[in-house]
Amino acid sequence: MTRSEFVALLTSRLEGVSRDKVDQAVDGIFSRIASGLAAGNRAELRGIGSFGTRQHTAHQGRNPRTGQSVAVRAKRVPFFRAGKDLRERVNQPKK
C-alpha cells in the first residue's frame, strides 16, 4: 500500500473529514516519526511494531562496476521491528 492509497483509505473511512486534513495528519505522523529517529529516539506503534535506528561502522566497500576499493563512512540506518500482534496476524493460515 502506498502513502496515497493509505490516505484514500482513511478518507473513505472517516466521514466528514476532508482528504486534505487526512493528508496533513498522515504527513504529521510520518514527519514526527522521522524527526524522532533523526534525534536518536525510537517510535513505537502498539500492536504494529517499532521503528529505530542501527549504527553501521565505517568499512571498506567495493565499487561493483570497477572493483575499486571505496571507503564507506559510518552511518545510522532506520529499521522496523514488527510487533507480536502483527507477526501473528501475517502468519495466520488463510481461510
Secondary structure, DSSP 4 states (H G I P E B T S, - for coil): --HHHHHHHHHHHSTT--HHHHHHHHHHHHHHHHHHHHTT--EEETTTEEEEEEEE--EEEE-TTT--EEEE--EEEEEEEE-HHHHHHHTSPP-
